[in-house]
Amino acid sequence: MPADRLDALKTLIELDPANHFARYGLAQALASAGRVEEAVAAYKDLMDFNPDYVAAYYHSGQALEKLGRVEEARGVYQQGIDACNRTGDTHTRNEIQAALDLLA
């Protein structure tokens, strides 16, 4: 991932901290660049900022699994299911539940 794209996303977030899409894009870009620890931190920031951004829970759990942090992933997935129940997002809930079931 080109540093200029990461810098652009960071700048967008600085200019508009409420830009959830930019926060999600940053986390995704970090994960794609193999910067998984940083991606986990960015997903956490997004979930702290907007606890109903349900896609972040799935991708955060996936990143935590890549790092071997399975119990943390399990917790994030469960939080994601709770967020999906709050928002009525059954599609994402099913995806998160499937990922959680694979950990069992």
C-alpha angles and dihedrals in degrees: 000000000000113000090228090063091050090047090050092052091047090050091051090053092048090051094043114019089180091063099113093176092058090048090051091045091053092051091047092047092050091050091049090051090055092250091129099159090053090046091054089052091048092049089050091051089051093048091048090049095043113014090186096060090109100183089064091065094056095047093042090053090049091051092048090051090053088055091051092246094133099158091052089049090052090053093048091049090052091050088050092054089051090050091049090051089052093050099036093238101152095168094059090039089058091049092049092046090052090052090047092049090055089059093055 
